[in-house]
Amino acid sequence: MAKQETLFEESSQGAVSAVTAIAFILSIVLVVGGMVLMSFGFNVELGQVVELWTFAGGLAATFIGFMLPFTLLPAIGK
């Protein structure tokens, strides 16, 4: 007879660590905030240089927000 597996089986790695939870929340804030900041970069009332730096800052924040969970956390083993 086959072993019945539950739908949500408990992880063998244990609970989520505080570092993982904080990095996850920080990455969400950076991604969403970066996208909002990039959208503010298209404001014609700002100067052209300010628009460029606003968009670049939003792009950098979004990049860092995606980089955290996909590169930093696996590198430290979380």
ROBA-785723 format. One line per field, with one value per residue: residue number from 0; residue in three letters; x, y, z of N, C-alpha, C in turn. Coordinates in Angstrom, 3 decimals, always signed. Atoms other than C-alpha are relative to their C-alpha. Example, Ala and Ser with C-alpha at 12.3 -4.5 7.8 and 13.67 -1.06 7.14 Angstrom:
BEGIN
seq = c(0	1) .
type = c(ala	ser) .
n_x = c(+0.890	-0.820) .
n_y = c(-1.190	-1.190) .
n_z = c(+0.000	-0.060) .
ca_x = c(+12.300	+13.670) .
ca_y = c(-4.500	-1.060) .
ca_z = c(+7.800	+7.140) .
c_x = c(+0.900	-0.770) .
c_y = c(+1.200	+1.090) .
c_z = c(+0.000	+0.730) .
//
This chain:
BEGIN
seq = c(0	1	2	3	4	5	6	7	8	9	10	11	12	13	14	15	16	17	18	19	20	21	22	23	24	25	26	27	28	29	30	31	32	33	34	35	36	37	38	39	40	41	42	43	44	45	46	47	48	49	50	51	52	53	54	55	56	57	58	59	60	61	62	63	64	65	66	67	68	69	70	71	72	73	74	75	76	77) .
type = c(met	ala	lys	gln	glu	thr	leu	phe	glu	glu	ser	ser	gln	gly	ala	val	ser	ala	val	thr	ala	ile	ala	phe	ile	leu	ser	ile	val	leu	val	val	gly	gly	met	val	leu	met	ser	phe	gly	phe	asn	val	glu	leu	gly	gln	val	val	glu	leu	trp	thr	phe	ala	gly	gly	leu	ala	ala	thr	phe	ile	gly	phe	met	leu	pro	phe	thr	leu	leu	pro	ala	ile	gly	lys) .
n_x = c(+0.840	-0.805	+0.000	+0.831	-0.710	+0.888	-0.132	-0.984	-0.906	-0.917	-1.322	-1.072	-0.976	+0.438	+0.719	-0.687	-0.811	+0.284	-0.753	+0.754	+1.236	-0.342	-0.469	+1.165	+0.775	-0.817	-0.018	+1.305	+0.033	-0.901	+0.536	+1.180	-0.436	-0.785	+0.905	+0.691	-0.986	-0.208	+1.149	-0.151	-1.022	+0.623	+0.694	-0.561	-0.209	-1.360	-1.022	-0.410	-1.019	+0.687	+0.739	-0.957	-0.478	+1.131	+0.201	-1.162	+0.107	+1.048	-0.514	-0.976	+0.732	+0.660	-1.058	-0.452	+1.114	+0.016	-1.279	-0.044	+0.419	-0.510	-1.457	-0.574	+0.490	-0.596	-1.440	-0.237	+0.629	+1.312) .
n_y = c(-1.169	-1.214	-0.917	-1.175	-1.231	-1.123	-1.062	-0.954	+0.752	-0.846	-0.086	+0.647	-1.029	-0.740	-1.253	-1.073	-0.785	-1.435	-0.622	+0.246	-0.791	-1.417	-0.193	+0.103	-1.238	-1.064	+0.123	-0.440	-1.460	-0.562	+0.206	-0.850	-1.392	-0.335	-0.180	-1.279	-1.050	-0.084	-0.679	-1.432	-0.506	-0.493	-1.242	-1.046	-1.224	+0.051	-0.239	+1.203	+0.689	+0.600	+1.147	+1.076	+0.565	+0.654	+1.277	+0.858	+0.448	+1.018	+1.193	+0.613	+0.590	+1.205	+0.982	+0.509	+0.758	+1.331	+0.650	+0.539	+1.393	+0.948	+0.146	-0.154	+1.021	+1.324	-0.015	+0.164	+1.254	-0.202) .
n_z = c(+0.000	+0.130	-1.143	+0.234	-0.318	-0.249	+0.986	-0.497	-0.855	-0.750	+0.606	-0.752	-0.343	-1.174	+0.205	+0.711	-0.931	-0.033	+1.098	+1.227	-0.041	+0.160	+1.375	+0.873	-0.131	+0.575	+1.458	+0.507	-0.111	+1.009	+1.349	+0.199	-0.105	+1.186	+1.141	-0.205	+0.240	+1.453	+0.614	-0.265	+0.904	+1.224	-0.317	+0.862	-0.772	-0.530	+1.008	+0.710	-0.795	-1.150	+0.534	+0.268	-1.259	-0.658	+0.679	-0.268	-1.387	-0.043	+0.670	-0.906	-1.127	+0.497	+0.244	-1.300	-0.558	+0.608	-0.251	-1.367	-0.221	+0.987	-0.049	-1.335	-0.936	+0.255	-0.271	-1.438	-0.405	-0.632) .
ca_x = c(+0.000	+1.338	+2.258	-0.296	+1.387	-0.222	-0.794	+1.267	+4.069	+6.284	+9.623	+12.678	+14.642	+12.624	+11.058	+11.945	+14.780	+14.535	+17.185	+15.126	+11.934	+13.588	+15.325	+12.030	+10.185	+13.064	+13.164	+9.421	+9.738	+12.701	+11.021	+7.709	+9.345	+11.774	+8.963	+7.088	+10.257	+10.827	+7.309	+8.068	+10.977	+8.518	+7.270	+7.697	+7.573	+10.932	+14.115	+15.613	+18.554	+16.258	+14.084	+17.127	+18.424	+14.957	+14.508	+18.047	+17.512	+14.279	+15.963	+18.801	+16.345	+14.394	+17.603	+18.769	+15.300	+15.450	+19.090	+18.536	+16.473	+18.112	+21.810	+22.488	+20.267	+21.415	+25.035	+24.689	+22.657	+19.292) .
ca_y = c(+0.000	+3.437	+5.923	+8.681	+12.051	+15.109	+18.111	+20.457	+18.351	+19.863	+21.026	+19.055	+22.319	+23.683	+27.090	+30.198	+32.104	+35.764	+36.642	+35.058	+36.798	+40.211	+39.800	+38.755	+41.791	+44.091	+42.704	+43.260	+46.845	+47.491	+46.006	+47.804	+51.037	+50.933	+50.508	+53.429	+55.520	+54.632	+55.813	+59.160	+59.491	+60.286	+63.484	+66.300	+68.969	+67.800	+68.720	+66.304	+65.495	+64.853	+62.584	+60.580	+60.152	+59.311	+56.617	+55.298	+55.153	+53.237	+50.858	+50.260	+49.647	+47.151	+45.410	+45.105	+43.937	+41.062	+40.357	+39.763	+36.563	+35.075	+35.676	+36.808	+34.410	+31.254	+32.349	+32.499	+29.297	+30.710) .
ca_z = c(+0.000	-0.915	+1.752	+2.078	+1.899	+3.317	+1.126	+3.282	+4.633	+7.306	+6.011	+6.991	+7.234	+10.129	+10.517	+8.565	+10.180	+11.115	+8.530	+5.755	+6.859	+7.122	+3.763	+2.164	+3.518	+2.576	-0.948	-1.411	-0.174	-2.479	-5.556	-5.099	-3.959	-6.856	-9.357	-7.823	-7.883	-11.540	-12.340	-10.680	-13.092	-15.883	-14.240	-16.769	-14.060	-12.738	-14.486	-16.964	-14.691	-11.714	-13.858	-14.894	-11.340	-10.018	-12.635	-12.100	-8.334	-8.801	-11.204	-8.743	-5.880	-7.980	-9.011	-5.397	-4.358	-6.836	-6.064	-2.334	-2.439	-5.527	-4.845	-1.294	+0.656	-1.183	-0.759	+3.023	+3.113	+4.164) .
c_x = c(+0.894	-0.143	-0.848	+0.767	-1.010	+0.280	+1.070	+0.891	+0.979	+1.392	+1.035	+1.060	-0.398	-0.695	+0.856	+0.779	-0.374	+0.715	-0.758	-1.259	+0.286	+0.469	-1.161	-0.826	+0.765	+0.014	-1.331	-0.093	+0.883	-0.563	-1.182	+0.383	+0.816	-0.869	-0.782	+0.952	+0.302	-1.160	+0.048	+1.060	-0.558	-0.806	+0.643	+0.247	+1.379	+0.978	+0.448	+1.036	-0.642	-0.804	+0.927	+0.458	-1.113	-0.252	+1.147	-0.017	-1.063	+0.439	+1.001	-0.694	-0.702	+1.015	+0.479	-1.099	-0.123	+1.283	+0.045	-0.437	+0.631	+1.512	+0.545	-0.450	+0.528	+1.498	+0.302	-0.722	-1.332	-1.104) .
c_y = c(+1.243	+0.883	+1.220	+1.240	+1.113	+1.098	+1.008	-0.708	+0.946	-0.065	-0.689	+1.008	+0.798	+1.289	+1.005	+0.828	+1.476	+0.717	-0.159	+0.855	+1.479	+0.283	-0.068	+1.285	+1.169	-0.064	+0.423	+1.523	+0.640	-0.139	+0.931	+1.477	+0.448	+0.211	+1.306	+1.155	+0.147	+0.722	+1.504	+0.626	+0.530	+1.271	+1.140	+1.299	+0.035	+0.340	-1.312	-0.801	-0.698	-1.219	-1.195	-0.666	-0.692	-1.370	-0.962	-0.523	-1.073	-1.301	-0.737	-0.671	-1.287	-1.112	-0.627	-0.835	-1.392	-0.769	-0.663	-1.463	-1.004	-0.177	+0.029	-1.102	-1.404	-0.046	-0.187	-1.227	+0.147	-0.358) .
c_z = c(+0.000	+1.235	-0.342	+0.446	+0.213	-1.010	+0.408	+1.009	+0.678	-0.621	+0.874	+0.435	+1.235	-0.380	-0.773	+1.012	-0.089	-1.140	-1.314	-0.044	-0.217	-1.421	-0.987	+0.038	-0.616	-1.522	-0.607	+0.028	-1.070	-1.410	-0.255	+0.062	-1.197	-1.224	+0.113	-0.285	-1.491	-0.675	+0.261	-0.903	-1.307	+0.230	-0.789	+0.754	+0.648	-1.113	-0.625	+0.787	+1.196	-0.450	-0.209	+1.293	+0.776	-0.621	+0.294	+1.434	+0.171	-0.644	+0.886	+1.189	-0.421	-0.235	+1.313	+0.656	-0.585	+0.297	+1.383	+0.097	-0.957	+0.032	+1.421	+0.957	-0.320	+0.312	+1.483	+0.552	+0.683	-0.941) .
//
